[in-house]
Amino acid sequence: MIRRTVTCGALRDAHIGQTVSLNGWVNSYRDHGNLIFIDLRDRYGLTQLVFDREDVASQEKMDAADKLRNEDVIAVTGLVRTRTGGANPKLATGTIEIVVKDLEVLSKTANPPFLPDDLGKLPNEEIRLKHRYIDLRRPKMQHTLGLRHRVMQSTRRYFDENGFLEVETPILYKSTPEGAREFLVPNRHVPGSWYALPQSPQLFKQILMVSGCDRYMQICRCFRDEDPRADRQAEFSQIDLEMSFVRREHVMEMMEGFARRLWKDALGLDVPKFQVMAYRDAMENYGIDRPDTRYDLKTQDISEFAAKMDFGVFKTALEKGKDRPKYNSKKGVVKCIRVPGGADKLTRKVTDGYTEFVKTFGAGGVAVVKIIKGEDGQPKLDTGIAKFLEPLKAEFLAVTGAQPGDTILFVADAYSIATKAIGELRQKVARDMDMVPKPGAEGGPWNFLWVIDFPMFERNKETGKWVAMHHPFTSPRDDQMQAFLDADTDDEVTIEAIVSAGYDMVVNGSEIAGGSVRIHSQEVQSKVFKLLGMTPESAKEKFSFLLEALAFGAPPHAGIAFGLDRLIMHLVGTDNIRDVIAFPKTQIGQDLMTGAPGFVTEAQLKDLYVKNVLPEPKPA
């Protein structure tokens, strides 16, 4: 085989007059009579080849060139010369071409289901995933794979420079309740026993801190048996980190430095110091704990004003849990968004659609009022609930800051429902009003912030039981420790008010990392398990090794995990996680290329002491 001496993206004017060899795929074929032009492609770029019927020594080679088609794999040797017909500025190699002297056809292709270029309309994703080996040849996908590689190398360099040890943790693991459904693996050596695939290496990295590792990192695979979505896969990668003898601010400083390094290495950008935002401020101003701060469209709690209105919808909402503390999830509130310019752009049809939109988040609907300029030149309330606001018009305008041309959108319900609904509505309105800038990868701004001071616990909507907002190994904030230790299981107000030492890193409205100070006290960890409804026996059964480790001299420690796939999504500018994973799965967890998951034989199941129990077929 002719072995390449250069790649298809390497040749420049300095190589003119040299004889070189290249290997690659036929990207395009053009027959101009005595001349055949072929663009040869590998992951480094394209080079134009010229086959001249008068210069090729062997007619056999020319006949072979005449039969080449897109995606054939070839090796060539030839002379580098200045490109005839003028340079092609779209190609890095656009000033040169190679006059081929020798050709070897390494592999002929069947008729491909699509061509791997980014120029025309791509086939549907199902076809691309089924033939992923072709899809990955596309220049965009090759760029993404290369960027992912550089991110991983930059990650390892940064944390190595800062004293972290890369340690692998087990994939075959013990089933532990960490929030999501687990993937289970049967163990044939102990019939009836099962491994679980790790949702994260959380417990092992804490054990490593107890073991004196001090600083740990790992680029690891994690598994959660959840329904996939645009930014989530059941099998994913994360950059996992843990540090000993630190508090929250130390971890945040280290990880902010990492993000700066990453954006500099990957994109050449200098990232400024991060904004820090408390969870309650995020929820009050944006209705979400990962706010997109690239546009200024804040939400506002106007419950105190709304209580003065003679409007039944608001009165009914405010009656809910009226004696509860301000941020209690069951307390009734009225929230609004002031949309500048909305009076012209948000039609009745659009705002009616907002009512249906917020219903998907449990809210009853959206009330609307427009502010227009009256005949006297003064602000006038129009449409929707204008008549209910009119008696309090001056106060309403003062409270909301509304101006002529604005639309005000209201949601009234229990705090948790209203906050969630109006937060989602805010994002939809921003899209409808063209307020969302281009993604950072397309030249838009990059807005980084830390969100801190999360509640430690929240109610599970289905079971009503307390669950950890981050995970059950998160410590209360230092000044909350005594209130936490004194809290009774039934003391809902106190438990809901306890603040954790957690922190999330957010970029352009997307959480890319989450972490916390961990519990290093056996007493505190046992109390968390108790509040989560675990008996001492069940806690010991599931977490005995952690509780035992904490009893033998555990240092204060804290950590964080970055979603590697989401990081790459931001850096390349896609909203589909499958675009940044070499071999992803579909929305129902299938690998269309390999056919996984598939069925296994009865003999295999027998070895594992497992039986298939298929659902009964539905009657016709």
C-alpha positions as CSV (number, residue, x, y, z in Angstrom):
1,M,0.0,0.0,0.0
2,I,1.1,3.5,-0.7
3,R,1.7,5.1,2.7
4,R,0.9,8.7,3.1
5,T,3.6,11.3,3.7
6,V,1.2,14.2,4.4
7,T,-2.4,14.6,5.2
8,C,-5.1,16.1,3.0
9,G,-5.1,19.4,4.9
10,A,-1.4,20.0,5.2
11,L,-0.1,21.1,1.7
12,R,0.7,24.7,1.0
13,D,2.7,26.8,-1.5
14,A,5.9,25.8,0.3
15,H,5.4,22.2,-0.9
16,I,5.3,23.0,-4.6
17,G,7.7,20.9,-6.5
18,Q,7.7,18.1,-3.9
19,T,6.5,14.5,-4.5
20,V,4.1,13.4,-1.8
21,S,1.7,10.6,-1.0
22,L,-1.8,10.9,0.4
23,N,-4.5,8.5,1.6
24,G,-8.2,9.3,1.9
25,W,-11.8,9.2,0.6
26,V,-13.0,10.5,-2.7
27,N,-15.0,13.6,-1.8
28,S,-15.9,14.6,-5.3
29,Y,-15.3,13.5,-8.9
30,R,-15.2,15.7,-12.0
31,D,-14.3,14.5,-15.6
32,H,-13.1,17.2,-17.9
33,G,-12.1,15.1,-20.8
34,N,-8.3,14.7,-20.7
35,L,-8.3,15.7,-17.1
36,I,-10.1,14.1,-14.1
37,F,-10.3,16.2,-10.9
38,I,-10.8,14.5,-7.6
39,D,-11.0,16.1,-4.1
40,L,-9.5,13.8,-1.7
41,R,-10.6,14.0,1.9
42,D,-9.4,12.9,5.3
43,R,-10.2,14.4,8.8
44,Y,-7.5,17.1,8.2
45,G,-9.0,18.6,5.1
46,L,-9.3,18.4,1.3
47,T,-6.7,18.3,-1.5
48,Q,-7.4,18.5,-5.2
49,L,-5.9,15.7,-7.3
50,V,-5.4,15.9,-11.1
51,F,-5.3,12.8,-13.3
52,D,-3.9,13.7,-16.7
53,R,-4.4,11.1,-19.4
54,E,-1.1,12.3,-21.0
55,D,1.0,12.2,-17.8
56,V,-0.2,9.0,-16.2
57,A,2.4,6.4,-17.0
58,S,0.0,3.5,-16.8
59,Q,-3.3,3.4,-18.8
60,E,-4.4,0.8,-16.2
61,K,-4.1,3.5,-13.5
62,M,-6.1,6.0,-15.6
63,D,-8.8,3.5,-16.2
64,A,-9.0,2.9,-12.4
65,A,-9.2,6.7,-11.9
66,D,-12.0,6.9,-14.4
67,K,-14.1,4.5,-12.3
68,L,-13.6,6.3,-9.0
69,R,-16.7,7.5,-7.2
70,N,-17.6,9.3,-4.0
71,E,-16.4,7.5,-0.8
72,D,-14.0,5.1,-2.6
73,V,-10.8,4.9,-0.5
74,I,-7.6,5.5,-2.4
75,A,-3.8,6.1,-2.0
76,V,-1.9,8.3,-4.4
77,T,1.5,9.6,-5.1
78,G,2.1,12.8,-7.1
79,L,3.8,16.1,-7.7
80,V,2.6,19.3,-5.9
81,R,2.1,22.2,-8.2
82,T,0.2,25.6,-8.3
83,R,-3.5,25.1,-8.7
84,T,-4.6,25.6,-12.3
85,G,-7.5,27.9,-12.9
86,G,-6.9,30.0,-9.9
87,A,-6.9,29.5,-6.1
88,N,-9.9,28.3,-4.2
89,P,-10.1,30.6,-1.1
90,K,-12.6,28.2,0.6
91,L,-9.9,25.6,1.1
92,A,-6.8,25.8,3.3
93,T,-5.1,23.8,0.5
94,G,-6.7,26.0,-2.2
95,T,-3.5,27.3,-3.8
96,I,-2.1,23.9,-4.8
97,E,-3.0,20.6,-6.4
98,I,-1.4,17.2,-7.0
99,V,-0.7,15.8,-10.4
100,V,-1.1,12.0,-9.7
101,K,1.6,9.7,-10.9
102,D,0.5,6.6,-9.0
103,L,-2.9,5.4,-7.8
104,E,-3.9,2.5,-5.6
105,V,-7.6,1.8,-5.0
106,L,-7.8,0.5,-1.4
107,S,-11.5,0.0,-1.1
108,K,-14.5,0.4,-3.4
109,T,-17.7,1.6,-1.8
110,A,-21.3,0.5,-2.2
111,N,-23.8,3.2,-3.1
112,P,-23.8,5.3,0.1
113,P,-27.2,6.2,1.6
114,F,-26.0,9.9,1.8
115,L,-22.8,11.8,1.2
116,P,-20.9,13.1,4.2
117,D,-20.8,16.8,3.5
118,D,-22.3,19.8,5.3
119,L,-23.3,21.6,2.1
120,G,-26.7,20.2,1.2
121,K,-29.7,19.2,3.2
122,L,-28.9,16.4,5.6
123,P,-31.0,13.2,5.7
124,N,-33.1,12.6,8.7
125,E,-31.4,11.8,12.0
126,E,-32.6,8.2,11.9
127,I,-30.7,7.5,8.7
128,R,-27.6,9.3,9.9
129,L,-27.5,7.3,13.2
130,K,-28.1,4.0,11.4
131,H,-25.1,4.8,9.2
132,R,-23.1,6.6,11.8
133,Y,-19.8,5.6,10.3
134,I,-20.7,7.8,7.2
135,D,-22.2,10.6,9.3
136,L,-19.0,10.9,11.3
137,R,-17.0,11.5,8.1
138,R,-18.7,14.9,7.8
139,P,-16.3,17.8,8.4
140,K,-18.6,19.2,11.1
141,M,-18.6,15.9,13.0
142,Q,-14.8,15.5,12.5
143,H,-14.4,19.1,14.0
144,T,-16.6,18.1,16.9
145,L,-14.7,15.0,17.7
146,G,-11.5,17.0,17.5
147,L,-12.8,19.7,19.8
148,R,-14.0,17.1,22.3
149,H,-10.5,15.6,22.3
150,R,-8.9,19.0,22.9
151,V,-11.4,19.7,25.8
152,M,-10.4,16.4,27.4
153,Q,-6.7,17.1,27.0
154,S,-7.1,20.7,28.3
155,T,-9.1,19.3,31.3
156,R,-6.4,16.8,32.2
157,R,-3.6,19.4,31.9
158,Y,-5.3,22.0,34.1
159,F,-6.1,19.6,36.9
160,D,-2.7,17.9,36.7
161,E,-1.1,21.3,37.1
162,N,-3.3,21.9,40.2
163,G,-2.4,18.6,42.0
164,F,-5.3,16.4,41.1
165,L,-4.9,12.6,40.7
166,E,-6.9,10.9,38.0
167,V,-8.5,7.8,39.6
168,E,-10.8,5.3,37.9
169,T,-13.8,4.2,39.9
170,P,-15.9,1.0,39.4
171,I,-18.6,0.6,36.7
172,L,-20.1,-2.4,38.3
173,Y,-21.5,-0.9,41.5
174,K,-24.0,-1.2,44.3
175,S,-27.6,0.0,43.9
176,T,-28.0,3.2,45.9
177,P,-30.8,5.7,45.8
178,E,-29.4,8.9,44.1
179,G,-32.4,10.3,42.4
180,A,-32.7,8.5,39.1
181,R,-33.6,5.0,38.0
182,E,-30.6,2.8,37.7
183,F,-29.4,0.3,35.1
184,L,-29.1,-3.2,36.7
185,V,-26.7,-6.0,35.8
186,P,-27.3,-9.6,37.1
187,N,-24.5,-11.4,38.9
188,R,-24.3,-15.1,38.0
189,H,-22.0,-15.9,40.9
190,V,-24.6,-15.0,43.5
191,P,-28.0,-15.9,42.1
192,G,-30.5,-13.1,42.7
193,S,-27.9,-10.4,43.4
194,W,-27.4,-7.4,41.1
195,Y,-24.9,-4.8,40.3
196,A,-26.0,-1.3,39.3
197,L,-24.2,1.0,36.8
198,P,-23.2,4.2,38.5
199,Q,-25.3,7.3,38.1
200,S,-22.1,9.1,39.2
201,P,-19.0,8.2,41.1
202,Q,-20.3,10.3,44.1
203,L,-19.7,7.9,46.9
204,F,-16.4,6.6,45.6
205,K,-14.9,10.1,45.2
206,Q,-15.9,10.9,48.8
207,I,-14.3,7.6,49.9
208,L,-11.1,8.8,48.1
209,M,-11.1,11.9,50.1
210,V,-11.4,9.9,53.3
211,S,-8.6,7.8,51.9
212,G,-6.2,10.8,51.8
213,C,-6.3,11.3,48.0
214,D,-6.8,15.0,48.6
215,R,-7.6,16.0,45.0
216,Y,-9.3,13.7,42.6
217,M,-10.5,14.0,39.0
218,Q,-11.9,11.6,36.4
219,I,-13.5,11.8,33.0
220,C,-16.0,9.1,33.6
221,R,-19.1,7.4,32.1
222,C,-22.3,7.7,34.0
223,F,-25.7,5.9,33.5
224,R,-29.2,6.9,34.4
225,D,-32.2,5.0,33.2
226,E,-34.2,8.2,32.3
227,D,-36.0,9.2,29.2
228,P,-33.6,10.8,26.8
229,R,-34.2,14.4,25.6
230,A,-32.4,17.0,23.5
231,D,-29.7,17.6,26.1
232,R,-29.7,14.3,28.0
233,Q,-28.7,10.7,27.2
234,A,-29.0,7.6,29.4
235,E,-25.3,7.0,29.0
236,F,-23.2,10.2,29.3
237,S,-19.8,11.6,30.3
238,Q,-18.9,13.9,33.1
239,I,-15.7,15.6,34.4
240,D,-15.8,14.5,38.0
241,L,-13.9,16.3,40.7
242,E,-13.4,16.4,44.5
243,M,-11.1,18.3,46.9
244,S,-10.2,17.9,50.6
245,F,-9.8,20.6,53.2
246,V,-11.8,23.2,51.3
247,R,-15.0,25.2,51.6
248,R,-17.4,26.3,48.9
249,E,-15.4,29.4,47.8
250,H,-12.2,27.4,47.2
251,V,-14.0,24.9,44.9
252,M,-15.7,27.7,43.0
253,E,-12.4,29.6,42.5
254,M,-10.7,26.5,41.1
255,M,-13.6,25.6,38.8
256,E,-14.0,29.1,37.5
257,G,-10.3,29.0,36.6
258,F,-10.9,25.7,34.8
259,A,-13.8,27.2,32.7
260,R,-11.6,30.2,31.8
261,R,-8.8,27.8,30.7
262,L,-11.2,25.7,28.7
263,W,-12.8,28.6,26.8
264,K,-9.3,30.0,26.1
265,D,-7.9,26.7,24.8
266,A,-11.0,25.7,22.8
267,L,-12.2,29.1,21.4
268,G,-9.4,31.6,22.2
269,L,-11.8,33.6,24.4
270,D,-11.1,35.4,27.6
271,V,-13.9,34.8,30.1
272,P,-14.5,37.6,32.7
273,K,-15.1,36.9,36.4
274,F,-18.4,35.1,37.0
275,Q,-21.5,36.7,38.4
276,V,-22.7,35.0,41.6
277,M,-26.5,34.8,42.2
278,A,-28.4,33.3,45.1
279,Y,-31.0,30.6,44.3
280,R,-33.9,32.8,45.7
281,D,-32.8,35.7,43.6
282,A,-32.7,33.5,40.5
283,M,-36.2,32.1,41.2
284,E,-37.7,35.6,42.0
285,N,-36.2,37.4,39.0
286,Y,-36.1,34.6,36.4
287,G,-38.3,31.8,37.7
288,I,-35.6,29.2,37.1
289,D,-32.5,28.1,38.9
290,R,-30.3,28.3,35.8
291,P,-31.3,31.7,34.5
292,D,-30.4,33.0,31.0
293,T,-29.1,36.5,31.8
294,R,-28.3,37.4,28.2
295,Y,-31.6,39.3,28.0
296,D,-33.3,41.5,30.6
297,L,-36.8,40.2,31.0
298,K,-37.3,39.7,34.7
299,T,-40.2,38.3,36.6
300,Q,-41.8,40.1,39.5
301,D,-43.8,39.1,42.6
302,I,-46.7,41.6,42.9
303,S,-48.7,39.7,45.4
304,E,-48.9,42.6,47.9
305,F,-50.3,44.8,45.2
306,A,-52.6,42.1,43.7
307,A,-54.2,41.6,47.2
308,K,-55.8,45.0,46.8
309,M,-57.5,44.1,43.5
310,D,-61.1,43.0,43.2
311,F,-60.1,40.1,40.8
312,G,-61.3,36.7,41.8
313,V,-58.5,34.7,40.1
314,F,-55.8,36.6,42.1
315,K,-57.8,36.4,45.3
316,T,-58.3,32.7,45.0
317,A,-54.6,32.2,44.4
318,L,-53.5,34.4,47.3
319,E,-55.8,32.4,49.7
320,K,-53.5,29.4,49.2
321,G,-51.3,28.9,52.2
322,K,-51.6,32.6,53.0
323,D,-50.2,32.1,56.5
324,R,-47.1,30.4,55.2
325,P,-43.6,32.0,54.9
326,K,-42.9,33.9,51.7
327,Y,-41.0,31.2,49.9
328,N,-43.1,28.2,51.0
329,S,-44.0,26.1,48.0
330,K,-47.7,26.1,48.9
331,K,-48.0,29.9,49.5
332,G,-50.2,31.6,46.9
333,V,-48.5,34.3,44.8
334,V,-49.1,36.6,41.8
335,K,-46.2,37.1,39.5
336,C,-45.8,39.1,36.3
337,I,-43.5,39.9,33.4
338,R,-43.3,43.3,31.8
339,V,-42.7,42.9,28.1
340,P,-41.4,46.1,26.4
341,G,-42.9,46.4,23.0
342,G,-45.3,43.6,23.6
343,A,-48.4,45.7,23.0
344,D,-47.6,45.7,19.3
345,K,-46.0,42.3,18.9
346,L,-47.9,40.0,21.2
347,T,-51.3,39.5,19.5
348,R,-54.4,38.1,21.2
349,K,-53.8,34.8,19.5
350,V,-50.2,34.7,20.9
351,T,-51.3,35.6,24.5
352,D,-54.2,33.1,24.3
353,G,-51.5,30.5,23.4
354,Y,-49.6,31.4,26.6
355,T,-52.5,30.2,28.7
356,E,-52.3,26.8,27.1
357,F,-48.5,26.9,27.5
358,V,-48.5,27.5,31.3
359,K,-51.2,24.9,31.8
360,T,-48.5,22.3,31.0
361,F,-46.7,23.4,34.1
362,G,-49.8,23.2,36.4
363,A,-50.9,26.9,36.3
364,G,-54.4,27.8,35.4
365,G,-53.7,30.4,32.7
366,V,-52.2,33.8,31.9
367,A,-53.9,37.2,32.6
368,V,-52.9,40.0,30.2
369,V,-53.1,43.8,30.1
370,K,-51.6,46.1,27.5
371,I,-50.5,49.7,28.2
372,I,-51.2,52.0,25.3
373,K,-51.0,55.8,24.9
374,G,-54.4,57.4,25.5
375,E,-55.9,60.4,23.6
376,D,-54.6,62.6,26.3
377,G,-51.1,61.2,25.8
378,Q,-51.2,59.4,29.2
379,P,-50.8,55.6,29.7
380,K,-54.0,53.7,29.2
381,L,-54.8,50.1,30.3
382,D,-56.3,48.0,27.5
383,T,-57.7,44.5,27.0
384,G,-57.6,41.5,29.3
385,I,-57.9,42.5,33.0
386,A,-57.7,46.3,32.4
387,K,-61.0,47.0,34.2
388,F,-59.8,45.2,37.4
389,L,-56.6,47.3,37.4
390,E,-58.1,50.6,36.5
391,P,-59.0,51.7,40.1
392,L,-55.4,51.1,41.1
393,K,-53.9,52.3,37.8
394,A,-51.3,54.7,39.2
395,E,-50.0,52.3,41.8
396,F,-49.9,49.5,39.2
397,L,-47.8,51.5,36.8
398,A,-45.5,52.5,39.6
399,V,-45.1,48.9,40.9
400,T,-44.4,47.4,37.5
401,G,-42.7,50.3,35.8
402,A,-45.0,49.8,32.8
403,Q,-44.8,52.2,29.9
404,P,-47.0,52.7,26.8
405,G,-46.2,49.9,24.4
406,D,-45.7,47.3,27.1
407,T,-47.7,44.1,27.7
408,I,-47.9,42.7,31.3
409,L,-48.4,39.0,31.7
410,F,-49.6,37.6,35.0
411,V,-49.6,34.1,36.5
412,A,-51.3,33.4,39.9
413,D,-51.0,30.1,41.8
414,A,-49.1,28.4,44.6
415,Y,-45.5,29.6,44.8
416,S,-43.9,26.6,43.3
417,I,-46.3,26.4,40.4
418,A,-46.5,30.1,39.6
419,T,-42.7,30.5,39.7
420,K,-42.1,27.5,37.5
421,A,-44.8,28.5,35.0
422,I,-43.7,32.2,34.7
423,G,-40.0,31.2,34.4
424,E,-40.8,29.0,31.4
425,L,-43.1,31.6,30.0
426,R,-40.3,34.2,30.3
427,Q,-38.1,32.1,28.0
428,K,-40.9,31.6,25.5
429,V,-41.7,35.3,25.4
430,A,-38.1,36.1,24.8
431,R,-38.0,33.8,21.8
432,D,-41.3,35.3,20.5
433,M,-39.9,38.8,20.9
434,D,-36.6,37.9,19.3
435,M,-34.7,38.9,22.5
436,V,-32.5,35.8,22.6
437,P,-29.1,36.5,21.0
438,K,-27.1,34.1,18.9
439,P,-25.4,31.3,20.8
440,G,-21.9,32.1,22.0
441,A,-20.5,29.6,19.4
442,E,-22.1,31.7,16.7
443,G,-20.7,35.1,17.9
444,G,-23.2,35.8,20.6
445,P,-22.4,36.7,24.2
446,W,-21.2,34.2,26.8
447,N,-22.9,34.8,30.2
448,F,-21.4,32.8,33.0
449,L,-22.7,32.7,36.6
450,W,-22.7,30.7,39.8
451,V,-26.0,30.0,41.4
452,I,-25.6,29.3,45.2
453,D,-27.6,28.8,48.4
454,F,-30.1,26.2,47.1
455,P,-32.7,24.7,49.5
456,M,-31.3,21.5,50.9
457,F,-34.7,19.7,50.6
458,E,-37.8,19.8,48.5
459,R,-41.0,17.8,48.3
460,N,-41.4,15.1,45.8
461,K,-44.5,16.1,43.8
462,E,-45.7,12.5,43.4
463,T,-45.0,11.0,46.9
464,G,-45.0,14.1,49.0
465,K,-41.8,12.9,50.7
466,W,-38.7,15.0,51.3
467,V,-35.9,14.6,48.7
468,A,-32.5,16.1,48.5
469,M,-32.5,19.0,45.9
470,H,-28.9,18.1,44.9
471,H,-28.2,14.7,46.5
472,P,-28.3,13.2,50.0
473,F,-24.5,13.8,50.6
474,T,-24.8,17.6,50.4
475,S,-24.0,19.5,53.6
476,P,-26.0,22.4,55.0
477,R,-24.4,25.8,54.7
478,D,-22.2,26.4,57.8
479,D,-24.6,28.9,59.3
480,Q,-27.6,26.5,58.8
481,M,-26.0,23.5,60.6
482,Q,-27.7,24.0,64.0
483,A,-31.1,24.6,62.5
484,F,-30.7,21.5,60.5
485,L,-29.6,19.4,63.5
486,D,-32.6,20.7,65.5
487,A,-35.2,20.2,62.7
488,D,-37.9,17.6,63.3
489,T,-39.1,15.4,60.4
490,D,-42.5,17.0,60.5
491,D,-41.3,20.6,60.8
492,E,-42.1,21.5,57.1
493,V,-41.4,25.2,57.5
494,T,-37.9,24.7,59.0
495,I,-36.9,21.9,56.7
496,E,-37.9,23.8,53.6
497,A,-35.9,26.9,54.7
498,I,-32.6,25.1,55.3
499,V,-30.0,26.2,52.8
500,S,-27.4,23.9,51.5
501,A,-23.7,24.6,50.6
502,G,-24.4,23.7,46.9
503,Y,-23.4,25.6,43.8
504,D,-24.2,25.3,40.1
505,M,-22.3,26.8,37.2
506,V,-24.6,28.2,34.5
507,V,-23.7,29.3,30.9
508,N,-26.3,31.0,28.8
509,G,-29.2,29.5,30.7
510,S,-27.8,26.0,30.8
511,E,-26.4,24.2,33.9
512,I,-23.0,22.8,32.9
513,A,-21.8,21.8,36.3
514,G,-23.2,21.2,39.8
515,G,-21.6,20.5,43.1
516,S,-21.6,21.0,46.8
517,V,-19.7,20.8,50.1
518,R,-20.1,17.2,51.2
519,I,-21.1,15.9,54.6
520,H,-18.0,14.6,56.5
521,S,-19.8,14.0,59.8
522,Q,-21.5,10.6,60.5
523,E,-24.1,12.4,62.7
524,V,-25.0,14.9,60.0
525,Q,-25.2,12.2,57.3
526,S,-27.4,10.0,59.5
527,K,-29.7,13.0,60.1
528,V,-30.1,13.6,56.3
529,F,-31.1,10.0,55.8
530,K,-33.6,10.3,58.6
531,L,-35.2,13.4,57.1
532,L,-35.4,11.6,53.8
533,G,-37.5,8.9,55.4
534,M,-34.8,6.2,55.7
535,T,-34.7,4.1,58.8
536,P,-31.2,3.5,60.4
537,E,-31.5,-0.1,59.2
538,S,-32.2,0.9,55.5
539,A,-29.5,3.6,55.6
540,K,-27.0,1.1,56.9
541,E,-28.0,-1.5,54.3
542,K,-27.5,1.0,51.4
543,F,-24.7,3.2,52.7
544,S,-22.9,1.2,55.4
545,F,-19.5,1.6,53.8
546,L,-19.9,5.4,53.6
547,L,-21.1,5.7,57.1
548,E,-18.3,3.6,58.4
549,A,-15.7,5.6,56.4
550,L,-17.0,8.8,57.9
551,A,-16.4,7.4,61.4
552,F,-12.7,6.9,60.7
553,G,-11.4,10.5,60.3
554,A,-13.1,12.1,57.3
555,P,-11.6,15.5,56.2
556,P,-13.9,18.4,55.1
557,H,-14.3,18.0,51.4
558,A,-16.3,19.3,48.5
559,G,-16.6,18.7,44.8
560,I,-18.4,19.2,41.5
561,A,-19.1,17.5,38.2
562,F,-19.2,19.0,34.7
563,G,-21.4,17.5,32.1
564,L,-18.8,17.0,29.3
565,D,-21.4,16.5,26.6
566,R,-23.2,19.7,27.5
567,L,-19.9,21.6,27.5
568,I,-19.2,20.4,24.0
569,M,-22.7,21.4,22.9
570,H,-22.1,24.9,24.0
571,L,-18.6,25.1,22.4
572,V,-19.8,23.8,19.0
573,G,-23.2,25.6,19.1
574,T,-25.7,22.8,18.9
575,D,-28.8,22.1,21.0
576,N,-28.8,18.3,20.3
577,I,-26.6,16.2,22.5
578,R,-26.4,13.5,19.9
579,D,-24.4,15.8,17.7
580,V,-21.5,15.7,20.2
581,I,-21.4,12.0,21.1
582,A,-19.7,9.6,18.6
583,F,-22.2,6.8,19.0
584,P,-25.4,8.2,20.7
585,K,-28.7,6.6,21.3
586,T,-32.2,7.7,20.1
587,Q,-35.0,9.1,22.2
588,I,-36.0,5.6,23.2
589,G,-32.5,4.5,24.0
590,Q,-31.7,2.6,20.8
591,D,-28.4,2.4,19.0
592,L,-29.6,2.2,15.4
593,M,-26.2,1.3,14.0
594,T,-25.6,-1.8,16.2
595,G,-29.3,-2.7,17.0
596,A,-28.8,-2.4,20.7
597,P,-30.6,-3.2,22.9
598,G,-31.3,-6.6,21.6
599,F,-32.7,-10.0,22.8
600,V,-30.5,-12.7,24.3
601,T,-30.9,-16.5,24.3
602,E,-32.7,-18.5,27.0
603,A,-29.4,-20.2,27.7
604,Q,-27.8,-16.8,28.6
605,L,-30.7,-15.9,30.8
606,K,-30.5,-19.3,32.5
607,D,-26.9,-18.7,33.4
608,L,-27.9,-15.5,35.1
609,Y,-30.9,-17.0,36.9
610,V,-33.2,-14.5,35.1
611,K,-36.3,-15.0,33.1
612,N,-38.0,-12.8,30.4
613,V,-41.4,-11.7,31.5
614,L,-43.0,-10.0,28.5
615,P,-46.2,-8.0,28.7
616,E,-49.4,-9.8,27.7
617,P,-50.5,-8.8,24.1
618,K,-53.4,-6.4,24.0
619,P,-56.6,-7.9,22.8
620,A,-57.5,-7.0,19.2
